[in-house]
Amino acid sequence: MTSAQPLKDAFGKWENLKRVLISLLGATAGQGVVWYTGQFYALFYMQTVLKVNARTASIIIAIALVLGMPLFTFFGWLSDKIGRKRIMILEPDRRAHLHPIYKAMEHYAGNNRRDRQVRKEQDTGAIAHTVQP
């Protein structure tokens, strides 16, 4: 189906505008929150746990983002070819690979600390992990 006025058709009718807003605010906003949380957690991990200076950690994150950008296009293409369900079924396998990535970050940061202390906070009952120098 083609349209002579695609913007007017998309945004001029409430039914179409409602679909655009649901997609924008519902799906895309949630995905953005998850994505930014992952990036900032990796940055926080490098700066606080691994004690990498802020400039170096930011450069590493920027390089990782640039290298990862083509994967968005690739997995979009792949989901068009084989379907989203198969991609989503592989998600737990992808997450299982994150632990070795963080171990590699720890190793290459140059401060291979193995002394960790786990303690329970008195006030909140939360479990805190600390790395001993």
NUBAKOL-222123 format. One record per atom (N, C-alpha, C): residue number from 1; atom name; residue in one letter; x, y, z. Coordinates in nm, 4 decimals, m for minus. Example, Ala and Ser with C-alpha at 12.3 -4.5 7.8 and 13.67 -1.06 7.14 Angstrom:
residues 2
<i 1; at N; aa A; east 1.3190; north m0.5690; up 0.7800>
<i 1; at CA; aa A; east 1.2300; north m0.4500; up 0.7800>
<i 1; at C; aa A; east 1.3200; north m0.3300; up 0.7800>
<i 2; at N; aa S; east 1.2850; north m0.2250; up 0.7080>
<i 2; at CA; aa S; east 1.3670; north m0.1060; up 0.7140>
<i 2; at C; aa S; east 1.2900; north 0.0030; up 0.7870>
END
This chain:
residues 133
<i 1; at N; aa M; east 0.0842; north m0.1168; up 0.0000>
<i 1; at CA; aa M; east 0.0000; north 0.0000; up 0.0000>
<i 1; at C; aa M; east 0.0892; north 0.1237; up 0.0000>
<i 2; at N; aa T; east 0.0651; north 0.2115; up m0.0940>
<i 2; at CA; aa T; east 0.1419; north 0.3352; up m0.1006>
<i 2; at C; aa T; east 0.0503; north 0.4532; up m0.0717>
<i 3; at N; aa S; east 0.1121; north 0.5637; up m0.0379>
<i 3; at CA; aa S; east 0.0360; north 0.6829; up m0.0026>
<i 3; at C; aa S; east 0.1014; north 0.8038; up m0.0661>
<i 4; at N; aa A; east 0.0178; north 0.8966; up m0.1117>
<i 4; at CA; aa A; east 0.0702; north 1.0209; up m0.1676>
<i 4; at C; aa A; east 0.1174; north 1.1154; up m0.0571>
<i 5; at N; aa Q; east 0.0580; north 1.1032; up 0.0625>
<i 5; at CA; aa Q; east 0.0934; north 1.1876; up 0.1765>
<i 5; at C; aa Q; east 0.1173; north 1.0985; up 0.2992>
<i 6; at N; aa P; east 0.2323; north 1.0318; up 0.3068>
<i 6; at CA; aa P; east 0.2537; north 0.9342; up 0.4152>
<i 6; at C; aa P; east 0.2557; north 0.9965; up 0.5549>
<i 7; at N; aa L; east 0.3111; north 1.1168; up 0.5689>
<i 7; at CA; aa L; east 0.3152; north 1.1779; up 0.7019>
<i 7; at C; aa L; east 0.1764; north 1.2174; up 0.7495>
<i 8; at N; aa K; east 0.0967; north 1.2729; up 0.6596>
<i 8; at CA; aa K; east m0.0396; north 1.3113; up 0.6957>
<i 8; at C; aa K; east m0.1223; north 1.1875; up 0.7302>
<i 9; at N; aa D; east m0.1028; north 1.0798; up 0.6546>
<i 9; at CA; aa D; east m0.1762; north 0.9564; up 0.6835>
<i 9; at C; aa D; east m0.1322; north 0.8944; up 0.8157>
<i 10; at N; aa A; east m0.0027; north 0.9025; up 0.8437>
<i 10; at CA; aa A; east 0.0480; north 0.8400; up 0.9660>
<i 10; at C; aa A; east 0.0110; north 0.9176; up 1.0915>
<i 11; at N; aa F; east 0.0200; north 1.0492; up 1.0842>
<i 11; at CA; aa F; east 0.0010; north 1.1294; up 1.2044>
<i 11; at C; aa F; east m0.1319; north 1.2056; up 1.2068>
<i 12; at N; aa G; east m0.2023; north 1.2119; up 1.0955>
<i 12; at CA; aa G; east m0.3255; north 1.2885; up 1.0890>
<i 12; at C; aa G; east m0.4472; north 1.2137; up 1.1392>
<i 13; at N; aa K; east m0.4434; north 1.0834; up 1.1372>
<i 13; at CA; aa K; east m0.5554; north 1.0015; up 1.1842>
<i 13; at C; aa K; east m0.5224; north 0.9479; up 1.3228>
<i 14; at N; aa W; east m0.6164; north 0.9580; up 1.4138>
<i 14; at CA; aa W; east m0.5929; north 0.9170; up 1.5526>
<i 14; at C; aa W; east m0.5547; north 0.7697; up 1.5625>
<i 15; at N; aa E; east m0.6166; north 0.6832; up 1.4838>
<i 15; at CA; aa E; east m0.5871; north 0.5393; up 1.4902>
<i 15; at C; aa E; east m0.4397; north 0.5129; up 1.4580>
<i 16; at N; aa N; east m0.3898; north 0.5783; up 1.3555>
<i 16; at CA; aa N; east m0.2489; north 0.5608; up 1.3189>
<i 16; at C; aa N; east m0.1560; north 0.6278; up 1.4197>
<i 17; at N; aa L; east m0.1920; north 0.7476; up 1.4652>
<i 17; at CA; aa L; east m0.1097; north 0.8184; up 1.5630>
<i 17; at C; aa L; east m0.1009; north 0.7398; up 1.6929>
<i 18; at N; aa K; east m0.2099; north 0.6760; up 1.7310>
<i 18; at CA; aa K; east m0.2105; north 0.5951; up 1.8534>
<i 18; at C; aa K; east m0.1096; north 0.4800; up 1.8420>
<i 19; at N; aa R; east m0.1032; north 0.4173; up 1.7271>
<i 19; at CA; aa R; east m0.0054; north 0.3082; up 1.7057>
<i 19; at C; aa R; east 0.1382; north 0.3590; up 1.7122>
<i 20; at N; aa V; east 0.1609; north 0.4761; up 1.6550>
<i 20; at CA; aa V; east 0.2953; north 0.5357; up 1.6590>
<i 20; at C; aa V; east 0.3350; north 0.5663; up 1.8026>
<i 21; at N; aa L; east 0.2439; north 0.6246; up 1.8798>
<i 21; at CA; aa L; east 0.2749; north 0.6590; up 2.0191>
<i 21; at C; aa L; east 0.2972; north 0.5357; up 2.1050>
<i 22; at N; aa I; east 0.2183; north 0.4311; up 2.0834>
<i 22; at CA; aa I; east 0.2383; north 0.3062; up 2.1583>
<i 22; at C; aa I; east 0.3748; north 0.2473; up 2.1267>
<i 23; at N; aa S; east 0.4121; north 0.2476; up 1.9993>
<i 23; at CA; aa S; east 0.5436; north 0.1951; up 1.9608>
<i 23; at C; aa S; east 0.6559; north 0.2786; up 2.0195>
<i 24; at N; aa L; east 0.6396; north 0.4104; up 2.0105>
<i 24; at CA; aa L; east 0.7451; north 0.4998; up 2.0575>
<i 24; at C; aa L; east 0.7609; north 0.4961; up 2.2084>
<i 25; at N; aa L; east 0.6508; north 0.5105; up 2.2814>
<i 25; at CA; aa L; east 0.6579; north 0.5205; up 2.4267>
<i 25; at C; aa L; east 0.6560; north 0.3849; up 2.4959>
<i 26; at N; aa G; east 0.5935; north 0.2876; up 2.4348>
<i 26; at CA; aa G; east 0.5840; north 0.1569; up 2.4986>
<i 26; at C; aa G; east 0.7066; north 0.0712; up 2.4757>
<i 27; at N; aa A; east 0.7293; north 0.0354; up 2.3525>
<i 27; at CA; aa A; east 0.8376; north m0.0581; up 2.3209>
<i 27; at C; aa A; east 0.9741; north 0.0089; up 2.3190>
<i 28; at N; aa T; east 0.9841; north 0.1191; up 2.2503>
<i 28; at CA; aa T; east 1.1148; north 0.1816; up 2.2312>
<i 28; at C; aa T; east 1.1711; north 0.2402; up 2.3598>
<i 29; at N; aa A; east 1.0874; north 0.3014; up 2.4409>
<i 29; at CA; aa A; east 1.1357; north 0.3601; up 2.5666>
<i 29; at C; aa A; east 1.1874; north 0.2514; up 2.6604>
<i 30; at N; aa G; east 1.1147; north 0.1423; up 2.6703>
<i 30; at CA; aa G; east 1.1595; north 0.0319; up 2.7551>
<i 30; at C; aa G; east 1.2907; north m0.0275; up 2.7078>
<i 31; at N; aa Q; east 1.3032; north m0.0435; up 2.5782>
<i 31; at CA; aa Q; east 1.4274; north m0.0970; up 2.5218>
<i 31; at C; aa Q; east 1.5437; north m0.0009; up 2.5478>
<i 32; at N; aa G; east 1.5177; north 0.1283; up 2.5370>
<i 32; at CA; aa G; east 1.6219; north 0.2271; up 2.5636>
<i 32; at C; aa G; east 1.6700; north 0.2234; up 2.7072>
<i 33; at N; aa V; east 1.5777; north 0.2061; up 2.8001>
<i 33; at CA; aa V; east 1.6153; north 0.1980; up 2.9419>
<i 33; at C; aa V; east 1.7049; north 0.0775; up 2.9661>
<i 34; at N; aa V; east 1.6688; north m0.0358; up 2.9111>
<i 34; at CA; aa V; east 1.7496; north m0.1570; up 2.9291>
<i 34; at C; aa V; east 1.8874; north m0.1390; up 2.8669>
<i 35; at N; aa W; east 1.8918; north m0.0802; up 2.7476>
<i 35; at CA; aa W; east 2.0191; north m0.0626; up 2.6788>
<i 35; at C; aa W; east 2.1116; north 0.0316; up 2.7557>
<i 36; at N; aa Y; east 2.0593; north 0.1474; up 2.7970>
<i 36; at CA; aa Y; east 2.1414; north 0.2430; up 2.8716>
<i 36; at C; aa Y; east 2.1856; north 0.1863; up 3.0061>
<i 37; at N; aa T; east 2.0994; north 0.1087; up 3.0715>
<i 37; at CA; aa T; east 2.1375; north 0.0471; up 3.1984>
<i 37; at C; aa T; east 2.2577; north m0.0444; up 3.1795>
<i 38; at N; aa G; east 2.2561; north m0.1233; up 3.0737>
<i 38; at CA; aa G; east 2.3698; north m0.2123; up 3.0460>
<i 38; at C; aa G; east 2.4981; north m0.1367; up 3.0219>
<i 39; at N; aa Q; east 2.4910; north m0.0279; up 2.9454>
<i 39; at CA; aa Q; east 2.6117; north 0.0481; up 2.9152>
<i 39; at C; aa Q; east 2.6670; north 0.1169; up 3.0404>
<i 40; at N; aa F; east 2.5785; north 0.1770; up 3.1176>
<i 40; at CA; aa F; east 2.6251; north 0.2466; up 3.2373>
<i 40; at C; aa F; east 2.6724; north 0.1490; up 3.3450>
<i 41; at N; aa Y; east 2.6135; north 0.0297; up 3.3494>
<i 41; at CA; aa Y; east 2.6615; north m0.0683; up 3.4467>
<i 41; at C; aa Y; east 2.8026; north m0.1123; up 3.4115>
<i 42; at N; aa A; east 2.8288; north m0.1364; up 3.2844>
<i 42; at CA; aa A; east 2.9650; north m0.1741; up 3.2440>
<i 42; at C; aa A; east 3.0638; north m0.0625; up 3.2755>
<i 43; at N; aa L; east 3.0248; north 0.0625; up 3.2509>
<i 43; at CA; aa L; east 3.1112; north 0.1761; up 3.2829>
<i 43; at C; aa L; east 3.1341; north 0.1865; up 3.4332>
<i 44; at N; aa F; east 3.0277; north 0.1730; up 3.5116>
<i 44; at CA; aa F; east 3.0379; north 0.1776; up 3.6574>
<i 44; at C; aa F; east 3.1272; north 0.0646; up 3.7089>
<i 45; at N; aa Y; east 3.1111; north m0.0555; up 3.6540>
<i 45; at CA; aa Y; east 3.1914; north m0.1712; up 3.6944>
<i 45; at C; aa Y; east 3.3399; north m0.1453; up 3.6703>
<i 46; at N; aa M; east 3.3724; north m0.0916; up 3.5542>
<i 46; at CA; aa M; east 3.5134; north m0.0665; up 3.5241>
<i 46; at C; aa M; east 3.5716; north 0.0404; up 3.6156>
<i 47; at N; aa Q; east 3.4934; north 0.1440; up 3.6456>
<i 47; at CA; aa Q; east 3.5467; north 0.2540; up 3.7251>
<i 47; at C; aa Q; east 3.5539; north 0.2218; up 3.8733>
<i 48; at N; aa T; east 3.4573; north 0.1506; up 3.9273>
<i 48; at CA; aa T; east 3.4555; north 0.1281; up 4.0720>
<i 48; at C; aa T; east 3.5189; north m0.0037; up 4.1132>
<i 49; at N; aa V; east 3.4862; north m0.1113; up 4.0453>
<i 49; at CA; aa V; east 3.5391; north m0.2418; up 4.0858>
<i 49; at C; aa V; east 3.6794; north m0.2632; up 4.0314>
<i 50; at N; aa L; east 3.6977; north m0.2329; up 3.9021>
<i 50; at CA; aa L; east 3.8282; north m0.2572; up 3.8403>
<i 50; at C; aa L; east 3.9247; north m0.1409; up 3.8563>
<i 51; at N; aa K; east 3.8767; north m0.0262; up 3.9040>
<i 51; at CA; aa K; east 3.9591; north 0.0927; up 3.9281>
<i 51; at C; aa K; east 4.0292; north 0.1427; up 3.8017>
<i 52; at N; aa V; east 3.9599; north 0.1332; up 3.6871>
<i 52; at CA; aa V; east 4.0101; north 0.1904; up 3.5625>
<i 52; at C; aa V; east 3.9742; north 0.3389; up 3.5662>
<i 53; at N; aa N; east 4.0675; north 0.4261; up 3.5255>
<i 53; at CA; aa N; east 4.0363; north 0.5689; up 3.5333>
<i 53; at C; aa N; east 3.9221; north 0.6037; up 3.4383>
<i 54; at N; aa A; east 3.8543; north 0.7138; up 3.4674>
<i 54; at CA; aa A; east 3.7298; north 0.7494; up 3.3987>
<i 54; at C; aa A; east 3.7499; north 0.7685; up 3.2488>
<i 55; at N; aa R; east 3.8576; north 0.8317; up 3.2099>
<i 55; at CA; aa R; east 3.8813; north 0.8558; up 3.0664>
<i 55; at C; aa R; east 3.9006; north 0.7252; up 2.9913>
<i 56; at N; aa T; east 3.9822; north 0.6361; up 3.0437>
<i 56; at CA; aa T; east 4.0068; north 0.5082; up 2.9773>
<i 56; at C; aa T; east 3.8799; north 0.4241; up 2.9714>
<i 57; at N; aa A; east 3.8049; north 0.4211; up 3.0804>
<i 57; at CA; aa A; east 3.6807; north 0.3437; up 3.0820>
<i 57; at C; aa A; east 3.5813; north 0.3986; up 2.9801>
<i 58; at N; aa S; east 3.5716; north 0.5299; up 2.9685>
<i 58; at CA; aa S; east 3.4805; north 0.5904; up 2.8715>
<i 58; at C; aa S; east 3.5222; north 0.5585; up 2.7284>
<i 59; at N; aa I; east 3.6517; north 0.5593; up 2.7030>
<i 59; at CA; aa I; east 3.7019; north 0.5251; up 2.5690>
<i 59; at C; aa I; east 3.6711; north 0.3800; up 2.5366>
<i 60; at N; aa I; east 3.6888; north 0.2908; up 2.6323>
<i 60; at CA; aa I; east 3.6593; north 0.1487; up 2.6106>
<i 60; at C; aa I; east 3.5112; north 0.1295; up 2.5796>
<i 61; at N; aa I; east 3.4245; north 0.1956; up 2.6540>
<i 61; at CA; aa I; east 3.2798; north 0.1853; up 2.6296>
<i 61; at C; aa I; east 3.2458; north 0.2410; up 2.4916>
<i 62; at N; aa A; east 3.3062; north 0.3530; up 2.4544>
<i 62; at CA; aa A; east 3.2787; north 0.4121; up 2.3233>
<i 62; at C; aa A; east 3.3208; north 0.3178; up 2.2106>
<i 63; at N; aa I; east 3.4365; north 0.2556; up 2.2245>
<i 63; at CA; aa I; east 3.4833; north 0.1605; up 2.1228>
<i 63; at C; aa I; east 3.3891; north 0.0407; up 2.1160>
<i 64; at N; aa A; east 3.3468; north m0.0083; up 2.2313>
<i 64; at CA; aa A; east 3.2544; north m0.1226; up 2.2337>
<i 64; at C; aa A; east 3.1216; north m0.0871; up 2.1662>
<i 65; at N; aa L; east 3.0735; north 0.0344; up 2.1884>
<i 65; at CA; aa L; east 2.9487; north 0.0776; up 2.1251>
<i 65; at C; aa L; east 2.9628; north 0.0869; up 1.9741>
<i 66; at N; aa V; east 3.0748; north 0.1418; up 1.9276>
<i 66; at CA; aa V; east 3.0970; north 0.1536; up 1.7829>
<i 66; at C; aa V; east 3.1080; north 0.0142; up 1.7200>
<i 67; at N; aa L; east 3.1763; north m0.0773; up 1.7868>
<i 67; at CA; aa L; east 3.1883; north m0.2129; up 1.7335>
<i 67; at C; aa L; east 3.0556; north m0.2880; up 1.7391>
<i 68; at N; aa G; east 2.9710; north m0.2544; up 1.8357>
<i 68; at CA; aa G; east 2.8440; north m0.3244; up 1.8507>
<i 68; at C; aa G; east 2.7321; north m0.2719; up 1.7631>
<i 69; at N; aa M; east 2.7464; north m0.1499; up 1.7105>
<i 69; at CA; aa M; east 2.6381; north m0.0904; up 1.6300>
<i 69; at C; aa M; east 2.5991; north m0.1742; up 1.5084>
<i 70; at N; aa P; east 2.6923; north m0.2323; up 1.4337>
<i 70; at CA; aa P; east 2.6507; north m0.3136; up 1.3191>
<i 70; at C; aa P; east 2.5671; north m0.4358; up 1.3597>
<i 71; at N; aa L; east 2.5779; north m0.4782; up 1.4848>
<i 71; at CA; aa L; east 2.4999; north m0.5936; up 1.5290>
<i 71; at C; aa L; east 2.3504; north m0.5633; up 1.5320>
<i 72; at N; aa F; east 2.3126; north m0.4368; up 1.5557>
<i 72; at CA; aa F; east 2.1716; north m0.4007; up 1.5515>
<i 72; at C; aa F; east 2.1145; north m0.4279; up 1.4124>
<i 73; at N; aa T; east 2.1872; north m0.3856; up 1.3100>
<i 73; at CA; aa T; east 2.1430; north m0.4080; up 1.1730>
<i 73; at C; aa T; east 2.1427; north m0.5561; up 1.1399>
<i 74; at N; aa F; east 2.2478; north m0.6269; up 1.1811>
<i 74; at CA; aa F; east 2.2573; north m0.7697; up 1.1515>
<i 74; at C; aa F; east 2.1428; north m0.8479; up 1.2148>
<i 75; at N; aa F; east 2.1172; north m0.8245; up 1.3446>
<i 75; at CA; aa F; east 2.0114; north m0.9005; up 1.4103>
<i 75; at C; aa F; east 1.8727; north m0.8574; up 1.3640>
<i 76; at N; aa G; east 1.8571; north m0.7328; up 1.3198>
<i 76; at CA; aa G; east 1.7316; north m0.6913; up 1.2575>
<i 76; at C; aa G; east 1.7083; north m0.7670; up 1.1279>
<i 77; at N; aa W; east 1.8121; north m0.7761; up 1.0467>
<i 77; at CA; aa W; east 1.8037; north m0.8525; up 0.9222>
<i 77; at C; aa W; east 1.7759; north m0.9993; up 0.9507>
<i 78; at N; aa L; east 1.8489; north m1.0552; up 1.0510>
<i 78; at CA; aa L; east 1.8314; north m1.1965; up 1.0834>
<i 78; at C; aa L; east 1.6902; north m1.2255; up 1.1346>
<i 79; at N; aa S; east 1.6351; north m1.1356; up 1.2142>
<i 79; at CA; aa S; east 1.4994; north m1.1581; up 1.2642>
<i 79; at C; aa S; east 1.3976; north m1.1480; up 1.1508>
<i 80; at N; aa D; east 1.4253; north m1.0669; up 1.0490>
<i 80; at CA; aa D; east 1.3377; north m1.0640; up 0.9319>
<i 80; at C; aa D; east 1.3444; north m1.1954; up 0.8549>
<i 81; at N; aa K; east 1.4603; north m1.2582; up 0.8530>
<i 81; at CA; aa K; east 1.4774; north m1.3829; up 0.7785>
<i 81; at C; aa K; east 1.4216; north m1.5038; up 0.8532>
<i 82; at N; aa I; east 1.4547; north m1.5165; up 0.9831>
<i 82; at CA; aa I; east 1.4164; north m1.6386; up 1.0555>
<i 82; at C; aa I; east 1.3082; north m1.6164; up 1.1594>
<i 83; at N; aa G; east 1.2727; north m1.4917; up 1.1857>
<i 83; at CA; aa G; east 1.1682; north m1.4611; up 1.2832>
<i 83; at C; aa G; east 1.2254; north m1.4195; up 1.4176>
<i 84; at N; aa R; east 1.1474; north m1.3395; up 1.4908>
<i 84; at CA; aa R; east 1.1931; north m1.2891; up 1.6204>
<i 84; at C; aa R; east 1.1974; north m1.3989; up 1.7259>
<i 85; at N; aa K; east 1.1091; north m1.4954; up 1.7152>
<i 85; at CA; aa K; east 1.1008; north m1.5982; up 1.8188>
<i 85; at C; aa K; east 1.2319; north m1.6744; up 1.8322>
<i 86; at N; aa R; east 1.2910; north m1.7106; up 1.7212>
<i 86; at CA; aa R; east 1.4182; north m1.7845; up 1.7272>
<i 86; at C; aa R; east 1.5302; north m1.6998; up 1.7857>
<i 87; at N; aa I; east 1.5296; north m1.5712; up 1.7552>
<i 87; at CA; aa I; east 1.6305; north m1.4810; up 1.8121>
<i 87; at C; aa I; east 1.6112; north m1.4717; up 1.9632>
<i 88; at N; aa M; east 1.4866; north m1.4582; up 2.0058>
<i 88; at CA; aa M; east 1.4580; north m1.4436; up 2.1484>
<i 88; at C; aa M; east 1.4865; north m1.5725; up 2.2258>
<i 89; at N; aa I; east 1.4719; north m1.6862; up 2.1621>
<i 89; at CA; aa I; east 1.5048; north m1.8129; up 2.2277>
<i 89; at C; aa I; east 1.6549; north m1.8213; up 2.2559>
<i 90; at N; aa L; east 1.7350; north m1.7596; up 2.1719>
<i 90; at CA; aa L; east 1.8800; north m1.7605; up 2.1912>
<i 90; at C; aa L; east 1.9272; north m1.6617; up 2.2976>
<i 91; at N; aa E; east 1.8398; north m1.5746; up 2.3463>
<i 91; at CA; aa E; east 1.8767; north m1.4715; up 2.4446>
<i 91; at C; aa E; east 1.9443; north m1.5271; up 2.5699>
<i 92; at N; aa P; east 1.8917; north m1.6331; up 2.6337>
<i 92; at CA; aa P; east 1.9619; north m1.6839; up 2.7531>
<i 92; at C; aa P; east 2.1035; north m1.7315; up 2.7230>
<i 93; at N; aa D; east 2.1261; north m1.7848; up 2.6039>
<i 93; at CA; aa D; east 2.2612; north m1.8269; up 2.5676>
<i 93; at C; aa D; east 2.3544; north m1.7061; up 2.5576>
<i 94; at N; aa R; east 2.3028; north m1.5956; up 2.5045>
<i 94; at CA; aa R; east 2.3836; north m1.4744; up 2.4940>
<i 94; at C; aa R; east 2.4184; north m1.4211; up 2.6320>
<i 95; at N; aa R; east 2.3218; north m1.4236; up 2.7221>
<i 95; at CA; aa R; east 2.3479; north m1.3747; up 2.8578>
<i 95; at C; aa R; east 2.4510; north m1.4597; up 2.9296>
<i 96; at N; aa A; east 2.4553; north m1.5884; up 2.8998>
<i 96; at CA; aa A; east 2.5527; north m1.6765; up 2.9640>
<i 96; at C; aa A; east 2.6952; north m1.6369; up 2.9270>
<i 97; at N; aa H; east 2.7119; north m1.5671; up 2.8158>
<i 97; at CA; aa H; east 2.8454; north m1.5255; up 2.7739>
<i 97; at C; aa H; east 2.8906; north m1.3957; up 2.8406>
<i 98; at N; aa L; east 2.8033; north m1.3297; up 2.9136>
<i 98; at CA; aa L; east 2.8422; north m1.2039; up 2.9769>
<i 98; at C; aa L; east 2.9395; north m1.2245; up 3.0929>
<i 99; at N; aa H; east 2.9246; north m1.3334; up 3.1669>
<i 99; at CA; aa H; east 3.0141; north m1.3569; up 3.2808>
<i 99; at C; aa H; east 3.1600; north m1.3656; up 3.2366>
<i 100; at N; aa P; east 3.1938; north m1.4430; up 3.1333>
<i 100; at CA; aa P; east 3.3344; north m1.4428; up 3.0888>
<i 100; at C; aa P; east 3.3813; north m1.3075; up 3.0379>
<i 101; at N; aa I; east 3.2917; north m1.2265; up 2.9837>
<i 101; at CA; aa I; east 3.3319; north m1.0941; up 2.9368>
<i 101; at C; aa I; east 3.3751; north m1.0078; up 3.0552>
<i 102; at N; aa Y; east 3.2993; north m1.0134; up 3.1650>
<i 102; at CA; aa Y; east 3.3372; north m0.9354; up 3.2827>
<i 102; at C; aa Y; east 3.4655; north m0.9907; up 3.3457>
<i 103; at N; aa K; east 3.4838; north m1.1215; up 3.3418>
<i 103; at CA; aa K; east 3.6094; north m1.1793; up 3.3919>
<i 103; at C; aa K; east 3.7270; north m1.1334; up 3.3058>
<i 104; at N; aa A; east 3.7067; north m1.1268; up 3.1745>
<i 104; at CA; aa A; east 3.8132; north m1.0789; up 3.0863>
<i 104; at C; aa A; east 3.8431; north m0.9316; up 3.1127>
<i 105; at N; aa M; east 3.7395; north m0.8511; up 3.1366>
<i 105; at CA; aa M; east 3.7614; north m0.7105; up 3.1702>
<i 105; at C; aa M; east 3.8443; north m0.6995; up 3.2974>
<i 106; at N; aa E; east 3.8149; north m0.7838; up 3.3950>
<i 106; at CA; aa E; east 3.8897; north m0.7824; up 3.5204>
<i 106; at C; aa E; east 4.0354; north m0.8209; up 3.4971>
<i 107; at N; aa H; east 4.0560; north m0.9222; up 3.4138>
<i 107; at CA; aa H; east 4.1919; north m0.9691; up 3.3878>
<i 107; at C; aa H; east 4.2749; north m0.8626; up 3.3154>
<i 108; at N; aa Y; east 4.2183; north m0.8041; up 3.2100>
<i 108; at CA; aa Y; east 4.2944; north m0.7087; up 3.1303>
<i 108; at C; aa Y; east 4.3037; north m0.5701; up 3.1944>
<i 109; at N; aa A; east 4.2278; north m0.5453; up 3.2989>
<i 109; at CA; aa A; east 4.2403; north m0.4183; up 3.3709>
<i 109; at C; aa A; east 4.3697; north m0.4145; up 3.4508>
<i 110; at N; aa G; east 4.4296; north m0.5295; up 3.4724>
<i 110; at CA; aa G; east 4.5589; north m0.5340; up 3.5395>
<i 110; at C; aa G; east 4.5511; north m0.5448; up 3.6898>
<i 111; at N; aa N; east 4.4333; north m0.5528; up 3.7445>
<i 111; at CA; aa N; east 4.4234; north m0.5674; up 3.8889>
<i 111; at C; aa N; east 4.3400; north m0.6920; up 3.9192>
<i 112; at N; aa N; east 4.4026; north m0.8043; up 3.9031>
<i 112; at CA; aa N; east 4.3386; north m0.9341; up 3.9212>
<i 112; at C; aa N; east 4.3183; north m0.9629; up 4.0696>
<i 113; at N; aa R; east 4.2204; north m0.9028; up 4.1270>
<i 113; at CA; aa R; east 4.1944; north m0.9232; up 4.2688>
<i 113; at C; aa R; east 4.0979; north m1.0388; up 4.2850>
<i 114; at N; aa R; east 4.1322; north m1.1272; up 4.3733>
<i 114; at CA; aa R; east 4.0451; north m1.2414; up 4.3990>
<i 114; at C; aa R; east 3.9843; north m1.2351; up 4.5389>
<i 115; at N; aa D; east 4.0308; north m1.1394; up 4.6193>
<i 115; at CA; aa D; east 3.9818; north m1.1288; up 4.7559>
<i 115; at C; aa D; east 3.8531; north m1.0480; up 4.7589>
<i 116; at N; aa R; east 3.7437; north m1.1179; up 4.7742>
<i 116; at CA; aa R; east 3.6148; north m1.0504; up 4.7825>
<i 116; at C; aa R; east 3.5517; north m1.0816; up 4.9165>
<i 117; at N; aa Q; east 3.4839; north m0.9833; up 4.9686>
<i 117; at CA; aa Q; east 3.4173; north m1.0023; up 5.0956>
<i 117; at C; aa Q; east 3.2681; north m0.9793; up 5.0742>
<i 118; at N; aa V; east 3.1884; north m1.0734; up 5.1218>
<i 118; at CA; aa V; east 3.0441; north m1.0606; up 5.1139>
<i 118; at C; aa V; east 2.9936; north m1.0378; up 5.2553>
<i 119; at N; aa R; east 2.9179; north m0.9298; up 5.2723>
<i 119; at CA; aa R; east 2.8652; north m0.9021; up 5.4055>
<i 119; at C; aa R; east 2.7217; north m0.8544; up 5.3929>
<i 120; at N; aa K; east 2.6490; north m0.8659; up 5.5036>
<i 120; at CA; aa K; east 2.5095; north m0.8230; up 5.5059>
<i 120; at C; aa K; east 2.5015; north m0.6904; up 5.5801>
<i 121; at N; aa E; east 2.4373; north m0.5927; up 5.5157>
<i 121; at CA; aa E; east 2.4204; north m0.4615; up 5.5767>
<i 121; at C; aa E; east 2.3309; north m0.4735; up 5.6995>
<i 122; at N; aa Q; east 2.3702; north m0.4090; up 5.8085>
<i 122; at CA; aa Q; east 2.2935; north m0.4154; up 5.9322>
<i 122; at C; aa Q; east 2.1587; north m0.3433; up 5.9196>
<i 123; at N; aa D; east 2.1593; north m0.2265; up 5.8570>
<i 123; at CA; aa D; east 2.0380; north m0.1451; up 5.8518>
<i 123; at C; aa D; east 1.9347; north m0.1986; up 5.7542>
<i 124; at N; aa T; east 1.9800; north m0.2352; up 5.6344>
<i 124; at CA; aa T; east 1.8857; north m0.2702; up 5.5284>
<i 124; at C; aa T; east 1.8729; north m0.4197; up 5.5063>
<i 125; at N; aa G; east 1.9712; north m0.4967; up 5.5460>
<i 125; at CA; aa G; east 1.9710; north m0.6403; up 5.5204>
<i 125; at C; aa G; east 2.0198; north m0.6758; up 5.3810>
<i 126; at N; aa A; east 2.0628; north m0.5751; up 5.3038>
<i 126; at CA; aa A; east 2.1110; north m0.5993; up 5.1694>
<i 126; at C; aa A; east 2.2482; north m0.6658; up 5.1734>
<i 127; at N; aa I; east 2.2742; north m0.7480; up 5.0748>
<i 127; at CA; aa I; east 2.4034; north m0.8150; up 5.0658>
<i 127; at C; aa I; east 2.4967; north m0.7251; up 4.9837>
<i 128; at N; aa A; east 2.6150; north m0.6989; up 5.0375>
<i 128; at CA; aa A; east 2.7118; north m0.6121; up 4.9709>
<i 128; at C; aa A; east 2.8364; north m0.6919; up 4.9377>
<i 129; at N; aa H; east 2.8832; north m0.6768; up 4.8161>
<i 129; at CA; aa H; east 3.0082; north m0.7399; up 4.7713>
<i 129; at C; aa H; east 3.1146; north m0.6321; up 4.7653>
<i 130; at N; aa T; east 3.2248; north m0.6533; up 4.8297>
<i 130; at CA; aa T; east 3.3343; north m0.5582; up 4.8250>
<i 130; at C; aa T; east 3.4606; north m0.6304; up 4.7841>
<i 131; at N; aa V; east 3.5466; north m0.5592; up 4.7113>
<i 131; at CA; aa V; east 3.6737; north m0.6128; up 4.6683>
<i 131; at C; aa V; east 3.7799; north m0.5604; up 4.7621>
<i 132; at N; aa Q; east 3.8580; north m0.6507; up 4.8179>
<i 132; at CA; aa Q; east 3.9649; north m0.6110; up 4.9091>
<i 132; at C; aa Q; east 4.0886; north m0.5752; up 4.8306>
<i 133; at N; aa P; east 4.1551; north m0.4656; up 4.8636>
<i 133; at CA; aa P; east 4.2774; north m0.4261; up 4.7898>
<i 133; at C; aa P; east 4.3933; north m0.5182; up 4.8187>
END
